[in-house]
């Protein structure tokens, strides 16, 4: 008789007359089923093993260990069937499943977590305890399972796991906290942006971005962190969050801390939404030079849409704002050429002079004829600046 047929016959005959069996007969029948199952699982073909793992879910604890072994089968359908059956067995399978997380293979780990998910509530406490297990694979698997299950009760322990000695456990803790989505994790995650391992920092940043709005204000505060790595990653995270961070970043342009104002300007420039241009323009006269430098860079990054308001400041602003506007226009470069040519005939000689200077710095050849016209300007300073600008453009063209 084939292994498949023998197994099925034993299984069916063992269930037929349980009401009339003695304890000794029941024990013998149970032993026969167990042995038959082991034989089917270890020696049977694919169909036999598949029948075996599907047939013992209601027989309980004696079959847990063989089913755990079935999680390592070469065929995914056996691994999946074993996980489903262990899930049906329930609470008694939790401990062995958590111990099985020692297995390094991702395919096996995936099925173990699937079984724990199916078991649900009875597995939560044991998984939280597993976060303190001495074996890093078990800690890592417990983190993954709790994250996939979205278990918010585990958030304090998962936050602690961000400092686990095993880097992969730290990384998975960041991912798990992102899946759960609890705002309590934001501040500890920001601290983890300084982790020694790049993959941990990347996972942490991705989680902060996925958390969205709750991350924004803490990330803005982190723009002044004394640790450069935290500061840099906070900047990248805010840029990635993008639009939802806009209003908070605009408010931050008026923060008392110049470091926050500087960081907010940089992020707004990189997000690239033109809605930020008016508030950034207001910051052109910030009392701190380092902030003004970042404001200029932000306006240059915003490009062509920033030219019109910059030209207005170029003509009408006070000296500090004018200088900042000129630098931004220079950084924007050739797209600013035409607006600058248009003010070469401005009534104010100082405007004509500054426009000539900028056109020389930008070096666009289409300004040559217009600058040549200024060589007969009534103002000597304008004529001199036009001549210098033409020389600069010629030298640049020669190079």
Legacy VTK file of the C-alpha trace (Angstrom):
# vtk DataFile Version 3.0
C-alpha trace
ASCII
DATASET POLYDATA
POINTS 399 float
0.000 0.000 0.000
1.428 3.444 -0.919
2.390 5.909 1.774
-0.429 8.288 0.813
-3.164 5.636 0.939
-1.821 4.092 4.114
-1.723 7.449 5.839
-5.243 8.404 4.838
-6.668 5.005 5.815
-5.038 5.135 9.228
-6.223 8.665 9.761
-9.821 7.867 8.817
-10.007 4.563 10.711
-8.565 6.216 13.773
-11.413 8.743 13.867
-14.275 6.305 13.220
-15.068 4.753 16.590
-13.467 7.014 19.158
-16.534 6.843 21.365
-16.152 3.091 21.849
-12.389 2.880 22.232
-10.595 2.177 25.493
-7.907 4.613 26.614
-5.253 2.083 25.627
-6.783 1.664 22.173
-7.099 5.428 21.762
-3.459 5.899 22.728
-2.394 3.206 20.293
-4.501 4.752 17.534
-3.060 8.188 18.288
0.441 6.744 18.138
-0.326 5.089 14.796
-1.627 8.386 13.435
1.428 10.215 14.689
3.823 7.673 13.200
1.847 7.634 9.977
1.993 11.405 9.775
5.755 11.421 10.386
6.227 8.802 7.706
4.051 10.724 5.276
5.849 13.973 6.000
9.353 12.542 5.754
8.982 9.838 3.082
5.917 10.715 1.075
5.729 12.439 -2.257
4.384 15.972 -2.603
0.718 14.907 -2.604
1.255 12.762 0.473
2.946 15.507 2.429
0.264 17.975 1.363
-2.486 15.613 2.564
-0.630 15.105 5.817
-0.247 18.752 6.797
-3.893 19.464 6.004
-5.231 16.505 7.962
-3.908 16.992 11.475
-5.024 20.487 12.447
-7.637 19.213 14.879
-5.313 16.629 16.463
-3.370 19.276 18.373
-0.100 19.397 20.240
1.514 16.055 19.368
1.824 17.220 15.771
3.334 20.646 16.416
6.987 19.637 16.109
6.534 17.694 12.849
4.611 20.640 11.438
7.421 22.963 12.518
9.737 20.753 10.483
7.266 21.020 7.632
7.944 24.775 7.589
11.386 23.937 6.166
10.097 21.745 3.341
11.524 22.330 -0.126
8.061 23.028 -1.525
6.363 26.296 -0.648
2.926 24.682 -0.611
4.031 22.359 2.214
5.537 25.278 4.107
2.347 27.251 3.655
0.138 24.293 4.626
2.206 23.663 7.744
1.878 27.319 8.754
-1.884 27.270 8.237
-2.263 24.080 10.263
-0.113 25.449 13.089
-2.316 28.527 13.047
-5.358 26.291 13.549
-3.712 24.463 16.439
-3.413 27.867 18.127
-1.876 28.812 21.466
0.036 25.561 22.106
2.024 26.196 18.922
3.184 29.702 19.904
6.262 28.730 21.930
7.643 26.281 19.358
6.965 28.757 16.560
8.883 31.517 18.315
11.791 29.150 18.937
11.679 28.229 15.250
12.478 31.868 14.436
16.112 30.856 14.948
15.916 29.579 11.384
17.841 32.061 9.175
15.890 31.446 5.954
13.509 34.257 5.031
11.056 31.824 3.432
10.757 29.834 6.665
10.552 32.987 8.784
7.739 34.257 6.574
5.658 31.138 7.216
6.343 31.227 10.955
5.095 34.801 11.100
2.078 33.795 9.026
1.230 31.084 11.579
1.644 33.515 14.487
-0.633 35.979 12.706
-3.277 33.297 12.326
-3.019 32.483 16.030
-3.390 36.184 16.836
-3.943 37.360 20.401
-2.435 34.318 22.195
0.885 34.991 20.450
1.255 38.683 21.363
2.586 38.320 24.904
5.086 35.651 23.898
6.291 37.774 20.968
6.815 40.789 23.234
8.853 38.563 25.549
10.725 37.334 22.478
12.079 40.855 21.970
14.428 40.157 24.902
15.500 36.677 23.769
19.242 36.020 23.711
19.159 34.831 20.089
19.169 37.764 17.610
17.136 35.871 14.998
14.336 35.332 17.498
14.394 38.994 18.512
14.353 40.009 14.864
11.495 37.647 14.008
9.467 38.833 16.993
9.925 42.432 15.848
8.793 41.551 12.326
5.763 39.631 13.548
4.600 42.385 15.900
4.994 44.957 13.131
3.050 42.886 10.600
0.345 42.310 13.200
0.197 46.078 13.843
0.414 45.462 17.571
0.365 48.912 19.225
0.770 47.371 22.706
4.325 46.479 21.704
5.348 50.061 20.796
7.348 50.772 24.016
9.280 47.499 23.631
9.850 48.099 19.892
11.218 51.546 20.726
13.677 49.833 23.064
14.592 47.479 20.219
15.841 50.489 18.231
18.936 50.130 20.447
19.279 46.363 20.035
22.893 45.180 19.625
21.878 43.435 16.375
21.728 45.930 13.491
19.100 43.958 11.550
16.855 43.921 14.618
17.232 47.702 14.899
16.367 48.102 11.239
13.323 45.825 11.499
12.213 47.711 14.622
12.128 50.937 12.618
10.094 49.202 9.896
7.714 47.671 12.464
7.100 51.044 14.127
6.265 52.455 10.700
3.719 49.710 10.115
2.087 50.342 13.474
2.110 54.115 12.895
2.210 55.254 16.521
3.394 58.899 17.010
5.190 57.888 20.230
7.917 56.445 18.048
8.868 59.724 16.323
11.396 61.140 18.810
13.212 57.818 19.357
13.313 57.309 15.592
14.914 60.708 15.113
17.650 59.697 17.564
18.154 56.536 15.504
18.988 58.657 12.445
22.486 58.630 13.937
22.759 54.824 13.932
26.167 53.445 12.997
24.685 51.340 10.179
23.502 52.903 6.930
20.651 50.424 6.405
19.288 51.245 9.868
19.420 54.971 9.136
17.657 54.428 5.806
14.906 52.303 7.365
14.447 54.906 10.100
14.172 57.763 7.633
11.667 55.828 5.534
9.546 55.226 8.635
9.636 58.889 9.663
8.484 59.801 6.154
5.704 57.218 6.229
4.476 58.540 9.598
3.961 61.900 7.885
2.405 64.748 9.862
3.375 63.554 13.381
7.022 63.547 12.242
7.115 67.077 10.851
7.550 69.293 13.923
10.099 66.967 15.605
12.046 66.763 12.338
12.082 70.561 12.049
13.503 70.772 15.577
16.094 68.185 14.572
17.389 70.567 11.889
19.529 72.129 14.622
20.713 68.887 16.185
24.425 69.104 17.050
24.887 65.740 15.353
25.422 66.374 11.635
24.049 63.002 10.574
20.743 63.572 12.387
20.505 67.065 10.916
21.180 65.829 7.375
18.720 62.940 7.603
16.043 65.182 9.125
16.453 67.501 6.142
16.103 64.608 3.687
13.064 63.262 5.533
11.284 66.636 5.399
12.081 66.986 1.691
10.614 63.525 1.131
7.468 64.312 3.146
7.122 67.373 0.933
3.773 69.136 0.614
2.336 68.152 4.030
5.349 69.851 5.671
4.971 73.162 3.832
2.912 75.118 6.360
5.108 74.107 9.291
8.253 74.974 7.345
6.893 78.386 6.368
6.173 79.103 10.028
9.683 77.937 10.869
11.117 80.727 8.683
10.208 83.057 11.546
11.471 80.846 14.365
13.694 82.465 16.992
16.388 79.892 16.337
18.430 80.894 13.246
19.389 77.252 12.672
15.735 76.322 12.253
15.147 79.293 9.925
18.142 78.255 7.848
17.079 74.603 7.673
13.480 75.497 6.827
14.633 77.656 3.900
16.813 74.845 2.560
13.999 72.288 2.751
11.461 74.627 1.137
13.839 75.233 -1.742
14.301 71.502 -2.271
10.591 70.711 -2.051
10.202 73.096 -4.978
6.654 74.348 -4.444
6.349 77.920 -5.751
3.848 78.647 -2.996
6.886 79.040 -0.757
8.362 81.943 -2.763
6.604 84.872 -0.984
7.527 83.765 2.574
11.072 82.926 1.479
11.375 86.364 -0.150
10.493 87.952 3.182
13.483 86.166 4.701
15.923 87.912 2.329
16.565 90.494 5.044
17.073 87.969 7.842
19.548 89.416 10.377
21.688 86.264 10.208
23.989 86.001 7.204
23.940 82.170 7.287
20.147 82.252 6.992
20.251 84.738 4.111
22.707 82.490 2.260
20.295 79.555 2.538
17.365 81.760 1.519
19.258 82.794 -1.623
19.989 79.151 -2.441
16.331 78.252 -1.925
15.129 80.972 -4.293
17.709 79.908 -6.874
16.497 76.302 -6.520
12.924 77.463 -7.149
14.206 78.936 -10.402
12.228 80.876 -13.020
9.073 81.477 -10.915
11.254 83.340 -8.393
12.708 85.759 -10.982
9.831 88.296 -11.022
9.728 88.860 -7.231
13.538 88.918 -7.158
13.599 91.599 -9.852
11.192 93.687 -7.833
13.502 93.513 -4.822
16.462 94.125 -7.137
14.936 97.458 -8.108
13.185 98.547 -4.931
14.531 96.679 -1.904
16.935 97.929 0.743
20.629 97.272 0.288
20.696 93.960 2.182
17.703 92.554 0.342
19.030 93.856 -2.994
22.351 92.123 -2.517
20.630 88.857 -1.655
18.298 89.174 -4.638
21.265 89.823 -6.941
23.017 86.704 -5.703
19.899 84.614 -6.284
19.490 85.989 -9.802
23.148 85.241 -10.536
22.646 81.641 -9.315
19.545 81.241 -11.505
21.732 82.338 -14.405
20.646 82.654 -18.055
16.871 82.561 -17.412
17.375 85.899 -15.605
19.126 87.523 -18.593
16.031 88.919 -20.318
14.515 90.550 -17.187
17.900 92.149 -16.457
18.243 93.454 -20.024
14.821 95.063 -19.601
16.039 97.224 -16.696
19.169 98.446 -18.502
17.055 101.470 -19.462
15.739 102.086 -15.964
15.550 105.727 -14.834
17.779 104.932 -11.855
21.453 104.807 -12.758
22.127 102.492 -9.813
19.653 99.931 -11.215
21.315 100.126 -14.651
24.749 99.695 -13.093
23.739 96.656 -11.021
21.973 95.056 -13.988
25.142 95.468 -16.086
27.222 93.913 -13.321
24.925 90.896 -13.083
24.770 90.400 -16.824
28.552 90.302 -16.883
28.615 87.707 -14.118
25.969 85.564 -15.835
27.880 85.790 -19.113
25.000 85.325 -21.570
26.068 86.551 -25.030
22.605 87.802 -25.889
23.268 90.699 -23.491
26.224 92.003 -25.569
24.325 94.428 -27.844
22.346 95.855 -24.940
25.448 96.344 -22.820
27.210 97.979 -25.769
24.424 100.555 -25.823
25.308 101.469 -22.235
28.841 102.493 -23.227
27.407 105.951 -24.031
25.309 106.166 -20.850
25.308 109.579 -19.202
26.512 108.042 -15.925
30.196 107.230 -15.788
29.726 104.420 -13.256
27.176 102.748 -15.574
29.540 103.070 -18.579
32.379 101.537 -16.582
30.210 98.621 -15.366
28.952 97.996 -18.920
32.527 97.891 -20.229
33.599 95.471 -17.474
30.580 93.273 -18.191
31.389 93.118 -21.899
34.989 92.169 -21.135
33.822 89.374 -18.838
31.450 87.974 -21.459
34.181 88.094 -24.130
36.687 86.306 -21.892
34.134 83.652 -21.032
33.297 83.157 -24.720
36.987 82.840 -25.556
37.422 80.154 -22.922
LINES 1 400
399 0 1 2 3 4 5 6 7 8 9 10 11 12 13 14 15 16 17 18 19 20 21 22 23 24 25 26 27 28 29 30 31 32 33 34 35 36 37 38 39 40 41 42 43 44 45 46 47 48 49 50 51 52 53 54 55 56 57 58 59 60 61 62 63 64 65 66 67 68 69 70 71 72 73 74 75 76 77 78 79 80 81 82 83 84 85 86 87 88 89 90 91 92 93 94 95 96 97 98 99 100 101 102 103 104 105 106 107 108 109 110 111 112 113 114 115 116 117 118 119 120 121 122 123 124 125 126 127 128 129 130 131 132 133 134 135 136 137 138 139 140 141 142 143 144 145 146 147 148 149 150 151 152 153 154 155 156 157 158 159 160 161 162 163 164 165 166 167 168 169 170 171 172 173 174 175 176 177 178 179 180 181 182 183 184 185 186 187 188 189 190 191 192 193 194 195 196 197 198 199 200 201 202 203 204 205 206 207 208 209 210 211 212 213 214 215 216 217 218 219 220 221 222 223 224 225 226 227 228 229 230 231 232 233 234 235 236 237 238 239 240 241 242 243 244 245 246 247 248 249 250 251 252 253 254 255 256 257 258 259 260 261 262 263 264 265 266 267 268 269 270 271 272 273 274 275 276 277 278 279 280 281 282 283 284 285 286 287 288 289 290 291 292 293 294 295 296 297 298 299 300 301 302 303 304 305 306 307 308 309 310 311 312 313 314 315 316 317 318 319 320 321 322 323 324 325 326 327 328 329 330 331 332 333 334 335 336 337 338 339 340 341 342 343 344 345 346 347 348 349 350 351 352 353 354 355 356 357 358 359 360 361 362 363 364 365 366 367 368 369 370 371 372 373 374 375 376 377 378 379 380 381 382 383 384 385 386 387 388 389 390 391 392 393 394 395 396 397 398
